[in-house]
């Protein structure tokens, strides 16, 4: 579970497990790939990477913002 509106930045980011919480999630893969392997449920999601791989459902109560190629 996530809390306190986390912002994550790294060359590449992979979420291998379910991500849930009543917070906003910001994930920036600065030079690599951003991968969501399992279900995501947050308030708002901001995702930025050269390539964003979505392999399961993403549900938000607010906005979803993607910057980069989404697969």
Backbone as a printed PyTorch tensor [residue, N CA C, xyz], in Angstrom:
tensor([[[  0.8330,  -1.1990,   0.0000],
         [  0.0000,   0.0000,   0.0000],
         [  0.8660,   1.2480,   0.0000]],

        [[  0.3640,   2.2870,  -0.6530],
         [  1.0950,   3.5460,  -0.6810],
         [  0.3650,   4.5760,   0.1740]],

        [[  1.1310,   5.5620,   0.6510],
         [  0.5740,   6.6510,   1.4500],
         [  1.4290,   7.8890,   1.2410]],

        [[  0.8920,   9.0250,   1.5510],
         [  1.6170,  10.2990,   1.5460],
         [  2.0840,  10.7410,   0.1680]],

        [[  1.3680,  10.3610,  -0.8870],
         [  1.6280,  10.8390,  -2.2480],
         [  3.0840,  10.6760,  -2.6830]],

        [[  3.5810,   9.4440,  -2.7600],
         [  4.9890,   9.2440,  -3.1050],
         [  5.3200,   9.6320,  -4.5460]],

        [[  6.5460,  10.1260,  -4.7110],
         [  7.1250,  10.3920,  -6.0250],
         [  8.3930,   9.5560,  -6.1300]],

        [[  8.4450,   8.6810,  -7.1250],
         [  9.5910,   7.7990,  -7.3270],
         [ 10.2890,   8.1660,  -8.6220]],

        [[ 11.6130,   8.2520,  -8.5710],
         [ 12.4110,   8.5370,  -9.7680],
         [ 13.6130,   7.6100,  -9.7900]],

        [[ 13.8500,   6.9910, -10.9450],
         [ 15.0030,   6.1150, -11.1350],
         [ 15.1850,   5.9070, -12.6310]],

        [[ 16.2940,   5.2870, -13.0190],
         [ 16.5260,   5.0160, -14.4360],
         [ 15.4350,   4.1230, -15.0060]],

        [[ 15.0420,   3.1000, -14.2760],
         [ 13.9510,   2.2110, -14.6520],
         [ 13.2050,   1.8000, -13.4020]],

        [[ 11.8870,   1.6100, -13.5150],
         [ 11.0730,   1.2430, -12.3540],
         [ 10.1450,   0.1000, -12.7540]],

        [[ 10.0970,  -0.9360, -11.9220],
         [  9.1560,  -2.0320, -12.1180],
         [  8.3920,  -2.2590, -10.8240]],

        [[  7.0610,  -2.2310, -10.9200],
         [  6.1960,  -2.5780,  -9.8020],
         [  5.8000,  -4.0350, -10.0030]],

        [[  6.4010,  -4.9450,  -9.2220],
         [  6.1480,  -6.3770,  -9.3720],
         [  4.8870,  -6.8440,  -8.6620]],

        [[  4.3930,  -6.0420,  -7.7140],
         [  3.2330,  -6.4160,  -6.9160],
         [  2.1300,  -5.3850,  -7.0700]],

        [[  0.9500,  -5.7140,  -6.5680],
         [ -0.1860,  -4.8020,  -6.5910],
         [  0.1510,  -3.5250,  -5.8350]],

        [[ -0.2840,  -2.3860,  -6.3820],
         [ -0.0880,  -1.0800,  -5.7460],
         [ -1.4720,  -0.5170,  -5.4430]],

        [[ -1.7590,  -0.2740,  -4.1540],
         [ -3.0490,   0.2680,  -3.7410],
         [ -2.8440,   1.3760,  -2.7260]],

        [[ -3.7830,   2.3000,  -2.6710],
         [ -3.7600,   3.3370,  -1.6520],
         [ -4.6200,   4.5090,  -2.0420]],

        [[ -4.9580,   5.3190,  -1.0620],
         [ -5.7600,   6.5150,  -1.2900],
         [ -4.8830,   7.7290,  -1.5290]],

        [[ -3.7050,   7.5130,  -2.0580],
         [ -2.7480,   8.5810,  -2.3380],
         [ -2.5160,   8.6910,  -3.8340]],

        [[ -1.8970,   9.7880,  -4.2200],
         [ -1.4300,   9.9500,  -5.5900],
         [ -0.1030,   9.2130,  -5.7270]],

        [[  0.1710,   8.6860,  -6.9010],
         [  1.4560,   8.0450,  -7.1850],
         [  2.0550,   8.7040,  -8.4090]],

        [[  3.3050,   9.1490,  -8.2720],
         [  4.0660,   9.6860,  -9.3920],
         [  5.2950,   8.8110,  -9.5740]],

        [[  5.4870,   8.2770, -10.7850],
         [  6.6280,   7.4170, -11.0850],
         [  7.3090,   7.9230, -12.3470]],

        [[  8.6040,   8.2440, -12.2300],
         [  9.3910,   8.7710, -13.3460],
         [ 10.5810,   7.8540, -13.6040]],

        [[ 10.5460,   7.1150, -14.7010],
         [ 11.6950,   6.3200, -15.1270],
         [ 12.4720,   7.1970, -16.1010]],

        [[ 13.5150,   7.8200, -15.6170],
         [ 14.1740,   8.9020, -16.3510],
         [ 14.8030,   8.4740, -17.6690]],

        [[ 15.4120,   7.2870, -17.7210],
         [ 16.0540,   6.8550, -18.9680],
         [ 15.6280,   5.4650, -19.4040]],

        [[ 14.8330,   4.7960, -18.6020],
         [ 14.4680,   3.4160, -18.9140],
         [ 12.9850,   3.2080, -19.0200]],

        [[ 12.5700,   2.0070, -18.6680],
         [ 11.1870,   1.5690, -18.8020],
         [ 10.4880,   1.6250, -17.4470]],

        [[  9.2010,   1.9390, -17.4850],
         [  8.3320,   1.8900, -16.3110],
         [  7.3400,   0.7580, -16.5380]],

        [[  7.3240,  -0.2180, -15.6240],
         [  6.4860,  -1.4010, -15.8070],
         [  5.5740,  -1.6050, -14.6100]],

        [[  4.2870,  -1.7960, -14.8990],
         [  3.3000,  -2.1600, -13.8870],
         [  2.9030,  -3.6050, -14.1590]],

        [[  3.4140,  -4.5500, -13.3560],
         [  3.1550,  -5.9770, -13.5590],
         [  1.7900,  -6.4050, -13.0310]],

        [[  1.3070,  -5.7580, -11.9790],
         [  0.0550,  -6.1530, -11.3140],
         [ -0.8980,  -4.9630, -11.2500]],

        [[ -2.0540,  -5.1750, -10.6600],
         [ -3.1050,  -4.1700, -10.5500],
         [ -2.6240,  -2.9420,  -9.7840]],

        [[ -3.0670,  -1.7720, -10.2460],
         [ -2.7860,  -0.5040,  -9.5710],
         [ -4.1170,   0.1600,  -9.2460]],

        [[ -4.2630,   0.6320,  -8.0030],
         [ -5.4440,   1.3780,  -7.5900],
         [ -5.0170,   2.5320,  -6.7050]],

        [[ -5.0990,   3.7560,  -7.2220],
         [ -4.6550,   4.9410,  -6.4920],
         [ -5.6530,   6.0720,  -6.6920]],

        [[ -5.3580,   7.2130,  -6.0730],
         [ -6.1880,   8.4000,  -6.3070],
         [ -5.8980,   8.9610,  -7.6930]],

        [[ -4.6750,   9.4190,  -7.9090],
         [ -4.2150,   9.9100,  -9.2100],
         [ -2.9170,   9.1920,  -9.5430]],

        [[ -2.6660,   8.9850, -10.8240],
         [ -1.4290,   8.3510, -11.2690],
         [ -0.7800,   9.2210, -12.3260]],

        [[  0.4980,   9.5330, -12.1070],
         [  1.3080,  10.2210, -13.1070],
         [  2.4870,   9.3140, -13.4170]],

        [[  2.6150,   8.8950, -14.6770],
         [  3.6520,   7.9620, -15.0900],
         [  4.4260,   8.5590, -16.2550]],

        [[  5.7600,   8.5310, -16.1450],
         [  6.6070,   9.1060, -17.1840],
         [  7.7960,   8.1890, -17.4330]],

        [[  8.0190,   7.8430, -18.7100],
         [  9.1460,   6.9960, -19.1020],
         [  9.2240,   6.9760, -20.6160]],

        [[ 10.3410,   6.4980, -21.1440],
         [ 10.4200,   6.2890, -22.5860],
         [  9.3660,   5.2800, -23.0180]],

        [[  9.2320,   4.1970, -22.2390],
         [  8.2340,   3.1620, -22.4900],
         [  7.5400,   2.8250, -21.1830]],

        [[  6.2070,   2.7650, -21.2180],
         [  5.4080,   2.4060, -20.0490],
         [  4.6530,   1.1270, -20.3990]],

        [[  4.9770,   0.0380, -19.6990],
         [  4.3160,  -1.2500, -19.9260],
         [  3.2680,  -1.4710, -18.8420]],

        [[  2.0210,  -1.6640, -19.2590],
         [  0.9150,  -1.9150, -18.3380],
         [  0.4320,  -3.3370, -18.5870]],

        [[  0.6020,  -4.2040, -17.5890],
         [  0.2870,  -5.6200, -17.7730],
         [ -0.9480,  -6.0730, -17.0010]],

        [[ -1.6190,  -5.1470, -16.3090],
         [ -2.8380,  -5.4710, -15.5730],
         [ -3.6740,  -4.2010, -15.4850]],

        [[ -4.7780,  -4.2520, -14.7830],
         [ -5.6830,  -3.1030, -14.7040],
         [ -5.1090,  -1.9750, -13.8600]],

        [[ -5.3660,  -0.7460, -14.3050],
         [ -5.0480,   0.4460, -13.5230],
         [ -6.3520,   1.2010, -13.3140]],

        [[ -6.6830,   1.4270, -12.0360],
         [ -7.9130,   2.1190, -11.6750],
         [ -7.5640,   3.2730, -10.7520]],

        [[ -8.0770,   4.4560, -11.0660],
         [ -7.8710,   5.6160, -10.2030],
         [ -9.2120,   6.2860,  -9.9420]],

        [[ -9.2990,   6.9680,  -8.8020],
         [-10.4970,   7.7530,  -8.5200],
         [-10.3930,   9.1300,  -9.1530]],

        [[ -9.1830,   9.4880,  -9.6030],
         [ -8.9410,  10.7730, -10.2520],
         [ -8.3080,  10.5780, -11.6160]],

        [[ -7.3000,  11.3770, -11.8830],
         [ -6.6700,  11.4140, -13.2080],
         [ -5.5780,  10.3660, -13.3740]],

        [[ -5.3930,   9.9670, -14.6350],
         [ -4.2450,   9.1630, -15.0510],
         [ -3.5240,   9.9520, -16.1320]],

        [[ -2.2300,  10.2230, -15.9100],
         [ -1.4370,  10.9950, -16.8610],
         [ -0.2200,  10.1700, -17.2550]],

        [[ -0.0430,   9.9740, -18.5610],
         [  1.0740,   9.1870, -19.0750],
         [  1.8920,  10.0400, -20.0320]],

        [[  3.2230,  10.0210, -19.8370],
         [  4.1390,  10.6870, -20.7470],
         [  5.1170,   9.6290, -21.2400]],

        [[  5.0380,   9.2900, -22.5190],
         [  5.8600,   8.2460, -23.1050],
         [  4.9810,   7.2530, -23.8400]],

        [[  5.6140,   6.3020, -24.4980],
         [  4.8820,   5.2780, -25.2500],
         [  4.2770,   4.2760, -24.2790]],

        [[  2.9590,   4.0650, -24.3750],
         [  2.2520,   3.1510, -23.4760],
         [  1.9390,   1.8550, -24.2170]],

        [[  2.3410,   0.7340, -23.6010],
         [  2.0740,  -0.6010, -24.1600],
         [  1.1320,  -1.3490, -23.2420]]])
